[in-house]
Amino acid sequence: MILLNNIDLRHLVFKKGKNILSFVILFALISTVSVAQNITVQKVNVTDFEESSFAPFVKDGFLYFSSNKKRNTLKTIQTDDGSYFYDLFKVEIKEENKVKAKIIPLSDSINGIFNETSNCFYENKIYFSSNSRTKTKKNRVGNFGIYILEQTEGVGNQIVKPFIYNDKRFNVAHPTVSGNGKYLVFSSDNIAGEGMSDLYFCKRKNNKWGIPQNLGVNVNTEEMETSPRFAGNTLFFASDRKGGIGGLDVYKTRLEEGKWLKPVLLEEPINSKYDDFGYVENEDHLSGYFSSNRKKKTDGIYYFKNEVPSVESYYQQELYFCYEMEETEMKETDTLLFVWDLGDGNKGHGPYVDYCYKDIGTYHVSMSITDKNTGTIFEKVSEYDIVIDAMNKPVIDLEDIEPGVVRVFINKKWTTNTYSDFYWIVEGDYIFEKELVLKFKEKSEINVKLVIWDKKDPKSVIGIERIVYK
C-alpha cells in the first residue's frame, strides 16, 4: 500500500502561482431577476457510508460521476486519510432520482492510479480531468489537466489525448462543451486570472480549440469560480464569492455577442449554506443533478426537479398593433387627395399610411378621395376591418431598447383571467426570469415561448409563442 498526500479535488481548491499566460478579458453587461420556482431535491444513493461522490453528468440514460469508491481489488493506492483516489463511474438511471444497484467504473483508458473527475461528452469524445497522467517525481500527485478520449467502436485500448492548453505548472480542469459545440469552458488557477481559480473558454474554429480567454470580471472574482457545466448554451458554475448563500453556490450566465452576462444566483434549495456545485440539467431543463455536502462532511449527488407544468402545444400569438395601409389600384395626383379614416378617430393622408393602434378592438378603415378642383368627395373608395384581439390571453409584449436590442415582457392588460407563475423558453433554453433582453446579431428573428399559469388552478396553464423580429 502506497500512501500519498491527499488533495481536495472536490472543488479543486487552487493556489496562485507565477504568471503563465496573458488571456483576453471580456466584459458583460446585463443582469436579470429570477422568478420564484418550486424545486424539490432528493439525494441519489450512489455511494456508501463515508465515500464521496460529485461532478454528475447525464448521457444516454446513464448518470456519470466521480467518486472515491474502491474501483477494484488491484487499486490499493490511498490518500493520507485512508480513502481512495477518485475515479469516474456510471450507473443506469431507472427513473428520476432512482438508479440501478450496479455501479460501473469507466475503462482503464480513462481511470488511472490517481484522480479522474468532471467528465463531459461531445459527439463521440469524452472530456475529463485527471492528474494520473502528469509526469512528476515518483509517488507524487501532479496538477490536473484535461484529457480527451475518442470513442471508437471495436477498439479495446483507446487513446487518450491531452488538451492542447494543459500546463504542468497549474491546474486545468472541469471541462464542459456548449450545446452548439462552439465553446469549451474550464477552470484554472492561472495567475492571469482574477482570483483563486477562474473560468476560461476556448472557441472552436476549423475543428480546433482556440487560445483560452478569461470569462472576464463580470463572471470571475477574487474568490473561486469552478465546476462549469453547460445546459444548452447557458453556463452554470460554482463560486464562493460574496453575496451567495454560503460556501460554494451555483450561478448561471450566458454568452451574448461575445460578452458574458452578469451571473444570476440560483435559489434555494439548489443552493444552501453548504458547498453546492457541479450543477447539470437533463434535456427537459426542469430536472437534473448537482453535488453538495449538505447532509454530511462528504460530498454527495442530489437530484432536483422543478415542479412546474409543461404544455404540448402553444397558442401562436399574432397580436399586432401596427399596420401598413396602401392604395395600389389608384394613384394620388396634384388634384386628387387621398384621406384615410383609421377607425379610431384619427386620419391619415396619402396613398400609403403606416399607423399603430393603442388598444385591441375592431377598427373599420376606409379611404376616400377628394377632388381639390371641384371639392367633390368620393367616400369609401376602399374599406376593410382590422381586428386586434388578444383572445383573453396574456401577451408577449415588446419594447425596443436600442437598435437590435429588444425587451420582452408579459402584458396581462387584455385578459380577465388570473396568472401567477410562468417561465420562458427561448431557442430551446428554459429561462426563469421576469423579463428578457434579446440581442440580435447574426439572427433576424428569435422564437420566444411563454408557459404561464395560476398556481391555484392547475388547469389554467397555457403556452404562448411569438416570433420576435429584429
DRENDO-1510 file (C-alpha; in Angstrom, 1 decimal, always signed):
<recs>
REC; n; res; u; v; w
REC; 1; MET; +0.0; +0.0; +0.0 .
REC; 2; ILE; +1.4; +3.4; -1.0 .
REC; 3; LEU; +0.3; +6.5; +1.0 .
REC; 4; LEU; +0.1; +9.7; -1.0 .
REC; 5; ASN; -0.6; +13.3; +0.1 .
REC; 6; ASN; -4.4; +14.0; +0.0 .
REC; 7; ILE; -5.6; +16.6; -2.4 .
REC; 8; ASP; -9.0; +18.3; -2.1 .
REC; 9; LEU; -10.1; +17.8; -5.7 .
REC; 10; ARG; -13.8; +18.0; -4.8 .
REC; 11; HIS; -13.6; +21.7; -5.9 .
REC; 12; LEU; -10.0; +21.8; -6.9 .
REC; 13; VAL; -9.0; +24.5; -4.4 .
REC; 14; PHE; -6.3; +26.2; -6.3 .
REC; 15; LYS; -3.4; +28.3; -5.1 .
REC; 16; LYS; -1.9; +31.1; -7.0 .
REC; 17; GLY; +1.4; +30.7; -8.9 .
REC; 18; LYS; +3.6; +32.7; -11.3 .
REC; 19; ASN; +2.2; +34.3; -14.4 .
REC; 20; ILE; +1.8; +31.8; -17.2 .
REC; 21; LEU; -0.4; +33.3; -20.0 .
REC; 22; SER; -1.9; +36.6; -20.8 .
REC; 23; PHE; -5.6; +35.7; -21.6 .
REC; 24; VAL; -8.0; +38.1; -23.2 .
REC; 25; ILE; -10.5; +39.7; -20.8 .
REC; 26; LEU; -14.1; +40.2; -21.9 .
REC; 27; PHE; -16.8; +42.2; -20.1 .
REC; 28; ALA; -20.5; +41.6; -19.7 .
REC; 29; LEU; -23.4; +43.9; -19.5 .
REC; 30; ILE; -26.9; +42.7; -18.5 .
REC; 31; SER; -28.3; +41.5; -15.1 .
REC; 32; THR; -31.6; +39.8; -14.5 .
REC; 33; VAL; -34.0; +38.9; -11.7 .
REC; 34; SER; -35.1; +35.3; -11.2 .
REC; 35; VAL; -38.7; +34.1; -10.9 .
REC; 36; ALA; -39.6; +32.0; -7.9 .
REC; 37; GLN; -39.6; +28.3; -8.6 .
REC; 38; ASN; -41.0; +25.2; -6.9 .
REC; 39; ILE; -37.9; +22.9; -6.7 .
REC; 40; THR; -37.7; +19.6; -4.9 .
REC; 41; VAL; -34.3; +18.0; -4.0 .
REC; 42; GLN; -33.5; +14.4; -3.1 .
REC; 43; LYS; -30.2; +12.6; -2.6 .
REC; 44; VAL; -29.2; +9.9; -5.1 .
REC; 45; ASN; -27.7; +6.8; -3.5 .
REC; 46; VAL; -24.6; +6.0; -5.5 .
REC; 47; THR; -22.0; +5.7; -2.6 .
REC; 48; ASP; -22.0; +4.2; +0.8 .
REC; 49; PHE; -21.0; +5.4; +4.3 .
REC; 50; GLU; -18.0; +7.8; +4.1 .
REC; 51; GLU; -17.5; +7.5; +0.3 .
REC; 52; SER; -17.7; +10.8; -1.6 .
REC; 53; SER; -19.3; +11.4; -5.0 .
REC; 54; PHE; -19.7; +14.5; -7.1 .
REC; 55; ALA; -19.5; +16.0; -10.6 .
REC; 56; PRO; -22.6; +14.4; -12.1 .
REC; 57; PHE; -23.2; +14.2; -15.9 .
REC; 58; VAL; -26.1; +12.5; -17.8 .
REC; 59; LYS; -25.7; +10.8; -21.1 .
REC; 60; ASP; -27.9; +8.2; -22.9 .
REC; 61; GLY; -29.7; +7.1; -19.7 .
REC; 62; PHE; -26.6; +6.8; -17.5 .
REC; 63; LEU; -25.5; +9.0; -14.6 .
REC; 64; TYR; -21.8; +9.6; -14.7 .
REC; 65; PHE; -19.9; +10.8; -11.6 .
REC; 66; SER; -16.6; +10.9; -9.8 .
REC; 67; SER; -16.1; +9.0; -6.6 .
REC; 68; ASN; -13.5; +7.6; -4.3 .
REC; 69; LYS; -15.3; +4.2; -4.2 .
REC; 70; LYS; -12.8; +1.4; -4.5 .
REC; 71; ARG; -12.7; +0.5; -8.2 .
REC; 72; ASN; -11.3; -3.0; -7.9 .
REC; 73; THR; -9.1; -5.1; -5.7 .
REC; 74; LEU; -5.9; -4.1; -7.5 .
REC; 75; LYS; -6.4; -0.4; -6.7 .
REC; 76; THR; -4.6; -0.1; -3.3 .
REC; 77; ILE; -3.1; +3.4; -3.5 .
REC; 78; GLN; -4.7; +5.6; -0.8 .
REC; 79; THR; -4.5; +9.1; +0.4 .
REC; 80; ASP; -3.0; +10.0; +3.8 .
REC; 81; ASP; -6.5; +9.8; +5.4 .
REC; 82; GLY; -7.0; +6.2; +4.2 .
REC; 83; SER; -9.5; +7.0; +1.5 .
REC; 84; TYR; -9.1; +6.1; -2.2 .
REC; 85; PHE; -8.4; +8.4; -5.0 .
REC; 86; TYR; -11.2; +9.5; -7.3 .
REC; 87; ASP; -12.3; +7.6; -10.5 .
REC; 88; LEU; -15.1; +8.0; -13.0 .
REC; 89; PHE; -18.1; +5.7; -12.7 .
REC; 90; LYS; -21.5; +5.4; -14.4 .
REC; 91; VAL; -24.8; +3.9; -13.3 .
REC; 92; GLU; -28.0; +3.4; -15.2 .
REC; 93; ILE; -30.9; +5.7; -14.4 .
REC; 94; LYS; -34.2; +3.8; -13.7 .
REC; 95; GLU; -36.5; +6.8; -13.2 .
REC; 96; GLU; -35.9; +10.4; -11.9 .
REC; 97; ASN; -33.7; +10.0; -8.8 .
REC; 98; LYS; -33.7; +6.2; -8.8 .
REC; 99; VAL; -30.6; +4.4; -10.2 .
REC; 100; LYS; -29.8; +0.7; -10.5 .
REC; 101; ALA; -27.6; -1.1; -8.0 .
REC; 102; LYS; -24.7; -1.9; -10.3 .
REC; 103; ILE; -22.2; +0.9; -10.5 .
REC; 104; ILE; -19.7; +0.6; -13.4 .
REC; 105; PRO; -16.2; +2.1; -13.4 .
REC; 106; LEU; -15.2; +3.6; -16.7 .
REC; 107; SER; -12.4; +1.9; -18.7 .
REC; 108; ASP; -8.8; +1.8; -17.6 .
REC; 109; SER; -8.1; +4.1; -20.6 .
REC; 110; ILE; -9.7; +6.8; -18.5 .
REC; 111; ASN; -9.2; +5.8; -14.9 .
REC; 112; GLY; -5.6; +5.9; -13.8 .
REC; 113; ILE; -3.9; +5.4; -10.4 .
REC; 114; PHE; -4.6; +8.9; -9.0 .
REC; 115; ASN; -7.6; +11.2; -9.7 .
REC; 116; GLU; -10.1; +11.4; -12.5 .
REC; 117; THR; -13.1; +13.7; -12.3 .
REC; 118; SER; -15.5; +16.0; -14.1 .
REC; 119; ASN; -16.2; +14.4; -17.4 .
REC; 120; CYS; -18.5; +15.5; -20.2 .
REC; 121; PHE; -19.4; +14.2; -23.7 .
REC; 122; TYR; -19.4; +16.0; -27.0 .
REC; 123; GLU; -20.1; +14.0; -30.2 .
REC; 124; ASN; -18.0; +10.8; -29.8 .
REC; 125; LYS; -15.5; +12.3; -27.4 .
REC; 126; ILE; -15.2; +12.2; -23.6 .
REC; 127; TYR; -13.5; +15.2; -22.0 .
REC; 128; PHE; -12.4; +14.6; -18.4 .
REC; 129; SER; -9.9; +15.9; -15.7 .
REC; 130; SER; -7.0; +13.8; -14.5 .
REC; 131; ASN; -3.7; +14.1; -12.6 .
REC; 132; SER; -2.8; +10.5; -13.2 .
REC; 133; ARG; -1.0; +11.4; -16.4 .
REC; 134; THR; +1.1; +14.3; -15.1 .
REC; 135; LYS; +4.8; +13.4; -15.0 .
REC; 136; THR; +6.1; +14.1; -11.5 .
REC; 137; LYS; +8.6; +12.6; -9.1 .
REC; 138; LYS; +7.7; +9.1; -8.0 .
REC; 139; ASN; +4.5; +8.7; -6.0 .
REC; 140; ARG; +3.7; +12.4; -6.0 .
REC; 141; VAL; +0.4; +13.8; -7.3 .
REC; 142; GLY; +0.7; +16.4; -10.0 .
REC; 143; ASN; -1.6; +19.1; -11.2 .
REC; 144; PHE; -4.8; +18.4; -13.1 .
REC; 145; GLY; -5.1; +18.6; -16.9 .
REC; 146; ILE; -7.9; +18.0; -19.3 .
REC; 147; TYR; -7.8; +14.8; -21.4 .
REC; 148; ILE; -9.9; +13.7; -24.4 .
REC; 149; LEU; -10.8; +10.1; -25.3 .
REC; 150; GLU; -12.4; +9.5; -28.7 .
REC; 151; GLN; -14.8; +6.6; -28.5 .
REC; 152; THR; -14.2; +4.2; -31.4 .
REC; 153; GLU; -16.4; +1.1; -31.7 .
REC; 154; GLY; -14.5; -2.1; -31.6 .
REC; 155; VAL; -11.2; -0.7; -30.3 .
REC; 156; GLY; -10.0; -2.2; -27.0 .
REC; 157; ASN; -7.2; +0.1; -25.9 .
REC; 158; GLN; -8.4; +3.6; -26.8 .
REC; 159; ILE; -6.0; +6.5; -27.0 .
REC; 160; VAL; -6.4; +9.4; -24.6 .
REC; 161; LYS; -5.0; +12.7; -25.8 .
REC; 162; PRO; -4.1; +15.7; -23.7 .
REC; 163; PHE; -5.8; +19.0; -24.1 .
REC; 164; ILE; -3.5; +21.3; -26.1 .
REC; 165; TYR; -3.6; +24.0; -23.4 .
REC; 166; ASN; -2.6; +21.8; -20.4 .
REC; 167; ASP; +0.4; +23.0; -18.5 .
REC; 168; LYS; +2.0; +21.1; -15.6 .
REC; 169; ARG; +2.7; +24.4; -13.8 .
REC; 170; PHE; -1.0; +24.9; -13.0 .
REC; 171; ASN; -4.4; +23.1; -12.8 .
REC; 172; VAL; -6.7; +22.9; -15.8 .
REC; 173; ALA; -9.9; +21.1; -15.0 .
REC; 174; HIS; -13.7; +20.7; -15.2 .
REC; 175; PRO; -14.2; +20.8; -19.0 .
REC; 176; THR; -17.6; +21.4; -20.4 .
REC; 177; VAL; -18.8; +21.9; -24.0 .
REC; 178; SER; -21.7; +24.1; -25.1 .
REC; 179; GLY; -24.7; +22.6; -26.7 .
REC; 180; ASN; -23.8; +24.1; -30.1 .
REC; 181; GLY; -20.2; +22.8; -29.8 .
REC; 182; LYS; -18.7; +26.2; -30.3 .
REC; 183; TYR; -17.3; +26.7; -26.8 .
REC; 184; LEU; -15.2; +24.8; -24.3 .
REC; 185; VAL; -15.2; +26.2; -20.7 .
REC; 186; PHE; -12.8; +25.0; -18.0 .
REC; 187; SER; -11.5; +26.1; -14.6 .
REC; 188; SER; -7.8; +27.0; -13.9 .
REC; 189; ASP; -5.7; +28.6; -11.2 .
REC; 190; ASN; -3.6; +30.5; -13.7 .
REC; 191; ILE; -2.1; +33.7; -12.2 .
REC; 192; ALA; -3.5; +35.7; -15.1 .
REC; 193; GLY; -7.0; +35.3; -13.6 .
REC; 194; GLU; -9.0; +37.4; -11.1 .
REC; 195; GLY; -8.8; +35.0; -8.1 .
REC; 196; MET; -8.1; +31.6; -6.6 .
REC; 197; SER; -9.5; +29.9; -9.7 .
REC; 198; ASP; -11.2; +31.4; -12.8 .
REC; 199; LEU; -13.2; +30.2; -15.7 .
REC; 200; TYR; -11.7; +30.3; -19.2 .
REC; 201; PHE; -13.2; +29.5; -22.6 .
REC; 202; CYS; -12.0; +28.4; -26.0 .
REC; 203; LYS; -13.8; +28.9; -29.2 .
REC; 204; ARG; -13.9; +26.2; -31.8 .
REC; 205; LYS; -12.7; +27.1; -35.3 .
REC; 206; ASN; -11.6; +24.8; -38.1 .
REC; 207; ASN; -12.3; +21.9; -35.8 .
REC; 208; LYS; -9.7; +23.1; -33.3 .
REC; 209; TRP; -9.9; +24.9; -30.0 .
REC; 210; GLY; -8.7; +28.4; -30.0 .
REC; 211; ILE; -6.5; +30.1; -27.4 .
REC; 212; PRO; -8.2; +30.3; -23.9 .
REC; 213; GLN; -9.8; +33.5; -22.9 .
REC; 214; ASN; -10.8; +34.6; -19.4 .
REC; 215; LEU; -14.6; +35.0; -19.0 .
REC; 216; GLY; -13.9; +38.4; -17.5 .
REC; 217; VAL; -14.6; +40.4; -14.4 .
REC; 218; ASN; -18.3; +40.1; -14.8 .
REC; 219; VAL; -18.0; +36.4; -14.1 .
REC; 220; ASN; -14.7; +35.8; -12.3 .
REC; 221; THR; -13.9; +37.3; -8.9 .
REC; 222; GLU; -11.1; +37.4; -6.4 .
REC; 223; GLU; -12.6; +34.2; -5.0 .
REC; 224; MET; -13.1; +30.8; -6.6 .
REC; 225; GLU; -15.0; +30.1; -9.8 .
REC; 226; THR; -15.1; +26.4; -10.6 .
REC; 227; SER; -17.2; +23.4; -11.8 .
REC; 228; PRO; -18.6; +24.9; -15.0 .
REC; 229; ARG; -21.4; +23.0; -16.8 .
REC; 230; PHE; -23.3; +23.9; -20.0 .
REC; 231; ALA; -27.0; +23.3; -20.4 .
REC; 232; GLY; -27.6; +24.1; -24.0 .
REC; 233; ASN; -25.9; +27.5; -24.3 .
REC; 234; THR; -26.4; +28.5; -20.6 .
REC; 235; LEU; -23.3; +28.1; -18.4 .
REC; 236; PHE; -23.7; +27.1; -14.8 .
REC; 237; PHE; -20.8; +27.2; -12.4 .
REC; 238; ALA; -19.9; +27.4; -8.7 .
REC; 239; SER; -18.4; +30.2; -6.8 .
REC; 240; ASP; -17.8; +31.2; -3.1 .
REC; 241; ARG; -17.9; +34.9; -3.9 .
REC; 242; LYS; -19.6; +37.4; -1.6 .
REC; 243; GLY; -23.3; +37.7; -1.9 .
REC; 244; GLY; -24.0; +34.0; -2.0 .
REC; 245; ILE; -26.0; +31.8; +0.4 .
REC; 246; GLY; -22.9; +30.1; +1.8 .
REC; 247; GLY; -19.9; +28.0; +0.8 .
REC; 248; LEU; -19.9; +27.3; -2.9 .
REC; 249; ASP; -23.1; +28.4; -4.7 .
REC; 250; VAL; -24.4; +27.8; -8.2 .
REC; 251; TYR; -24.7; +30.6; -10.6 .
REC; 252; LYS; -25.6; +30.9; -14.3 .
REC; 253; THR; -24.6; +33.1; -17.2 .
REC; 254; ARG; -24.7; +33.2; -21.0 .
REC; 255; LEU; -22.5; +34.5; -23.8 .
REC; 256; GLU; -24.2; +37.3; -25.7 .
REC; 257; GLU; -22.5; +38.9; -28.7 .
REC; 258; GLY; -19.0; +37.9; -27.3 .
REC; 259; LYS; -19.7; +39.1; -23.8 .
REC; 260; TRP; -20.7; +37.0; -20.8 .
REC; 261; LEU; -23.7; +38.3; -18.9 .
REC; 262; LYS; -23.6; +39.1; -15.2 .
REC; 263; PRO; -24.2; +35.8; -13.3 .
REC; 264; VAL; -27.5; +35.0; -11.6 .
REC; 265; LEU; -27.5; +33.2; -8.3 .
REC; 266; LEU; -29.8; +30.1; -8.2 .
REC; 267; GLU; -32.3; +30.0; -5.5 .
REC; 268; GLU; -32.7; +27.6; -2.6 .
REC; 269; PRO; -33.0; +24.6; -2.3 .
REC; 270; ILE; -30.3; +24.2; -5.1 .
REC; 271; ASN; -28.1; +26.5; -3.1 .
REC; 272; SER; -27.6; +26.1; +0.7 .
REC; 273; LYS; -25.3; +27.3; +3.4 .
REC; 274; TYR; -23.0; +24.4; +2.5 .
REC; 275; ASP; -21.0; +23.7; -0.7 .
REC; 276; ASP; -23.2; +23.3; -3.8 .
REC; 277; PHE; -21.6; +22.8; -7.2 .
REC; 278; GLY; -21.5; +20.6; -10.3 .
REC; 279; TYR; -25.0; +21.5; -11.4 .
REC; 280; VAL; -26.2; +19.8; -14.6 .
REC; 281; GLU; -29.6; +19.8; -16.3 .
REC; 282; ASN; -31.5; +17.0; -18.1 .
REC; 283; GLU; -32.8; +17.6; -21.6 .
REC; 284; ASP; -36.1; +18.9; -20.2 .
REC; 285; HIS; -34.2; +21.7; -18.4 .
REC; 286; LEU; -36.6; +21.2; -15.5 .
REC; 287; SER; -34.7; +18.5; -13.7 .
REC; 288; GLY; -31.1; +17.4; -13.2 .
REC; 289; TYR; -28.3; +16.8; -10.7 .
REC; 290; PHE; -25.8; +18.6; -8.6 .
REC; 291; SER; -23.2; +18.0; -5.9 .
REC; 292; SER; -23.4; +19.1; -2.2 .
REC; 293; ASN; -22.0; +18.3; +1.2 .
REC; 294; ARG; -25.2; +19.5; +2.9 .
REC; 295; LYS; -26.0; +16.1; +4.6 .
REC; 296; LYS; -22.6; +15.3; +6.0 .
REC; 297; LYS; -18.9; +16.1; +5.6 .
REC; 298; THR; -18.6; +14.1; +2.4 .
REC; 299; ASP; -19.9; +15.2; -1.0 .
REC; 300; GLY; -23.0; +13.5; -2.4 .
REC; 301; ILE; -25.1; +13.8; -5.6 .
REC; 302; TYR; -28.6; +15.2; -5.5 .
REC; 303; TYR; -31.5; +15.0; -7.9 .
REC; 304; PHE; -33.6; +18.1; -8.4 .
REC; 305; LYS; -36.9; +18.7; -10.2 .
REC; 306; ASN; -38.7; +21.9; -10.9 .
REC; 307; GLU; -42.3; +21.1; -10.2 .
REC; 308; VAL; -43.8; +23.3; -12.9 .
REC; 309; PRO; -46.3; +22.4; -15.6 .
REC; 310; SER; -45.5; +22.0; -19.3 .
REC; 311; VAL; -47.6; +22.2; -22.4 .
REC; 312; GLU; -47.7; +20.1; -25.6 .
REC; 313; SER; -48.9; +22.9; -27.9 .
REC; 314; TYR; -48.5; +26.7; -28.0 .
REC; 315; TYR; -51.0; +29.4; -29.0 .
REC; 316; GLN; -49.4; +31.2; -31.9 .
REC; 317; GLN; -49.7; +34.9; -30.9 .
REC; 318; GLU; -50.4; +37.2; -33.7 .
REC; 319; LEU; -51.3; +40.3; -31.9 .
REC; 320; TYR; -50.1; +43.3; -34.0 .
REC; 321; PHE; -50.9; +46.9; -33.3 .
REC; 322; CYS; -49.0; +48.5; -36.2 .
REC; 323; TYR; -50.3; +48.2; -39.8 .
REC; 324; GLU; -49.2; +49.5; -43.3 .
REC; 325; MET; -52.2; +50.7; -45.4 .
REC; 326; GLU; -51.6; +51.3; -49.1 .
REC; 327; GLU; -53.8; +52.1; -52.1 .
REC; 328; THR; -52.4; +50.2; -55.0 .
REC; 329; GLU; -55.1; +50.5; -57.8 .
REC; 330; MET; -55.2; +54.3; -57.9 .
REC; 331; LYS; -52.5; +57.0; -57.8 .
REC; 332; GLU; -52.7; +60.3; -56.0 .
REC; 333; THR; -52.3; +63.3; -58.3 .
REC; 334; ASP; -52.0; +67.1; -57.8 .
REC; 335; THR; -55.8; +67.3; -58.0 .
REC; 336; LEU; -56.8; +64.1; -56.1 .
REC; 337; LEU; -56.2; +63.9; -52.3 .
REC; 338; PHE; -56.3; +60.5; -50.5 .
REC; 339; VAL; -57.7; +60.6; -46.9 .
REC; 340; TRP; -57.9; +57.6; -44.6 .
REC; 341; ASP; -60.3; +57.1; -41.8 .
REC; 342; LEU; -58.4; +54.9; -39.4 .
REC; 343; GLY; -61.4; +53.8; -37.4 .
REC; 344; ASP; -60.3; +55.3; -34.1 .
REC; 345; GLY; -60.9; +58.9; -34.8 .
REC; 346; ASN; -57.6; +59.6; -36.4 .
REC; 347; LYS; -56.9; +60.4; -40.1 .
REC; 348; GLY; -54.2; +59.5; -42.5 .
REC; 349; HIS; -53.2; +61.2; -45.8 .
REC; 350; GLY; -51.6; +59.9; -49.0 .
REC; 351; PRO; -51.6; +56.6; -50.8 .
REC; 352; TYR; -49.5; +55.0; -48.1 .
REC; 353; VAL; -50.1; +55.1; -44.3 .
REC; 354; ASP; -48.1; +53.4; -41.5 .
REC; 355; TYR; -50.1; +53.5; -38.3 .
REC; 356; CYS; -50.0; +51.9; -34.8 .
REC; 357; TYR; -53.2; +51.4; -32.7 .
REC; 358; LYS; -53.1; +51.7; -29.0 .
REC; 359; ASP; -55.5; +49.0; -27.9 .
REC; 360; ILE; -57.3; +45.9; -29.0 .
REC; 361; GLY; -60.6; +46.3; -30.9 .
REC; 362; THR; -62.2; +46.2; -34.3 .
REC; 363; TYR; -61.3; +49.2; -36.5 .
REC; 364; HIS; -63.2; +50.0; -39.7 .
REC; 365; VAL; -60.7; +51.5; -42.1 .
REC; 366; SER; -61.9; +53.4; -45.2 .
REC; 367; MET; -60.2; +55.5; -47.8 .
REC; 368; SER; -61.8; +58.5; -49.5 .
REC; 369; ILE; -60.7; +60.7; -52.4 .
REC; 370; THR; -61.2; +64.4; -52.6 .
REC; 371; ASP; -61.1; +66.3; -55.9 .
REC; 372; LYS; -59.4; +69.5; -54.9 .
REC; 373; ASN; -60.6; +71.4; -58.1 .
REC; 374; THR; -64.3; +70.6; -57.6 .
REC; 375; GLY; -64.4; +69.8; -53.9 .
REC; 376; THR; -66.2; +66.5; -54.7 .
REC; 377; ILE; -65.6; +63.7; -52.2 .
REC; 378; PHE; -65.7; +60.1; -53.3 .
REC; 379; GLU; -66.3; +58.3; -50.0 .
REC; 380; LYS; -65.2; +54.8; -49.1 .
REC; 381; VAL; -63.4; +54.1; -52.3 .
REC; 382; SER; -61.9; +51.1; -50.4 .
REC; 383; GLU; -62.7; +49.8; -46.9 .
REC; 384; TYR; -62.0; +46.9; -44.6 .
REC; 385; ASP; -61.9; +45.9; -40.9 .
REC; 386; ILE; -58.8; +45.5; -38.8 .
REC; 387; VAL; -59.4; +43.2; -35.9 .
REC; 388; ILE; -56.9; +43.2; -33.0 .
REC; 389; ASP; -57.9; +40.6; -30.4 .
REC; 390; ALA; -55.8; +39.2; -27.5 .
REC; 391; MET; -58.2; +36.3; -27.2 .
REC; 392; ASN; -58.4; +36.9; -23.4 .
REC; 393; LYS; -54.8; +35.7; -23.0 .
REC; 394; PRO; -51.7; +37.3; -21.6 .
REC; 395; VAL; -49.5; +38.8; -24.3 .
REC; 396; ILE; -45.8; +38.5; -25.0 .
REC; 397; ASP; -45.1; +42.2; -25.3 .
REC; 398; LEU; -42.0; +44.0; -26.7 .
REC; 399; GLU; -40.1; +47.3; -26.2 .
REC; 400; ASP; -37.2; +48.4; -28.3 .
REC; 401; ILE; -34.3; +49.4; -26.1 .
REC; 402; GLU; -31.9; +50.3; -28.9 .
REC; 403; PRO; -31.3; +49.1; -32.5 .
REC; 404; GLY; -31.0; +45.3; -32.3 .
REC; 405; VAL; -31.9; +45.1; -28.6 .
REC; 406; VAL; -35.5; +44.2; -27.5 .
REC; 407; ARG; -37.0; +43.9; -24.0 .
REC; 408; VAL; -39.6; +41.1; -23.8 .
REC; 409; PHE; -42.1; +41.0; -21.0 .
REC; 410; ILE; -45.7; +39.8; -20.1 .
REC; 411; ASN; -48.7; +42.1; -20.6 .
REC; 412; LYS; -51.8; +41.0; -18.8 .
REC; 413; LYS; -53.9; +44.0; -19.8 .
REC; 414; TRP; -56.3; +42.2; -22.1 .
REC; 415; THR; -57.1; +39.1; -20.0 .
REC; 416; THR; -59.7; +38.7; -17.2 .
REC; 417; ASN; -58.0; +35.5; -16.0 .
REC; 418; THR; -55.5; +35.3; -13.2 .
REC; 419; TYR; -52.0; +34.1; -13.8 .
REC; 420; SER; -49.4; +33.9; -11.0 .
REC; 421; ASP; -46.4; +31.8; -12.3 .
REC; 422; PHE; -44.5; +31.5; -15.6 .
REC; 423; TYR; -41.3; +30.7; -17.4 .
REC; 424; TRP; -39.8; +31.3; -20.8 .
REC; 425; ILE; -38.3; +29.1; -23.5 .
REC; 426; VAL; -36.0; +30.9; -25.8 .
REC; 427; GLU; -34.4; +29.0; -28.7 .
REC; 428; GLY; -34.7; +25.8; -26.6 .
REC; 429; ASP; -33.3; +27.3; -23.3 .
REC; 430; TYR; -35.6; +27.4; -20.2 .
REC; 431; ILE; -35.3; +30.8; -18.5 .
REC; 432; PHE; -36.9; +31.6; -15.1 .
REC; 433; GLU; -36.7; +35.4; -15.2 .
REC; 434; LYS; -39.3; +38.2; -15.0 .
REC; 435; GLU; -38.3; +39.6; -18.4 .
REC; 436; LEU; -35.9; +39.0; -21.2 .
REC; 437; VAL; -33.4; +41.2; -23.1 .
REC; 438; LEU; -32.9; +39.8; -26.6 .
REC; 439; LYS; -29.9; +40.9; -28.6 .
REC; 440; PHE; -29.9; +40.3; -32.3 .
REC; 441; LYS; -26.6; +39.8; -34.0 .
REC; 442; GLU; -26.5; +37.1; -36.6 .
REC; 443; LYS; -30.2; +36.2; -36.3 .
REC; 444; SER; -33.0; +38.3; -37.7 .
REC; 445; GLU; -35.7; +36.5; -35.7 .
REC; 446; ILE; -35.9; +34.7; -32.3 .
REC; 447; ASN; -38.5; +32.2; -31.2 .
REC; 448; VAL; -39.9; +33.0; -27.8 .
REC; 449; LYS; -42.3; +30.8; -25.9 .
REC; 450; LEU; -44.1; +31.5; -22.6 .
REC; 451; VAL; -45.6; +28.9; -20.3 .
REC; 452; ILE; -47.9; +30.7; -17.8 .
REC; 453; TRP; -50.5; +29.5; -15.2 .
REC; 454; ASP; -52.2; +30.3; -11.9 .
REC; 455; LYS; -50.9; +28.1; -9.1 .
REC; 456; LYS; -54.4; +28.0; -7.6 .
REC; 457; ASP; -55.8; +26.4; -10.8 .
REC; 458; PRO; -53.7; +23.6; -12.3 .
REC; 459; LYS; -55.9; +23.6; -15.4 .
REC; 460; SER; -55.1; +27.2; -16.2 .
REC; 461; VAL; -51.7; +26.5; -17.8 .
REC; 462; ILE; -51.3; +27.7; -21.4 .
REC; 463; GLY; -48.4; +28.1; -23.8 .
REC; 464; ILE; -47.9; +31.2; -26.0 .
REC; 465; GLU; -45.4; +31.5; -28.8 .
REC; 466; ARG; -44.2; +34.6; -30.6 .
REC; 467; ILE; -41.6; +35.2; -33.2 .
REC; 468; VAL; -39.6; +38.3; -32.3 .
REC; 469; TYR; -38.1; +40.1; -35.3 .
REC; 470; LYS; -35.1; +42.3; -35.4 .
</recs>
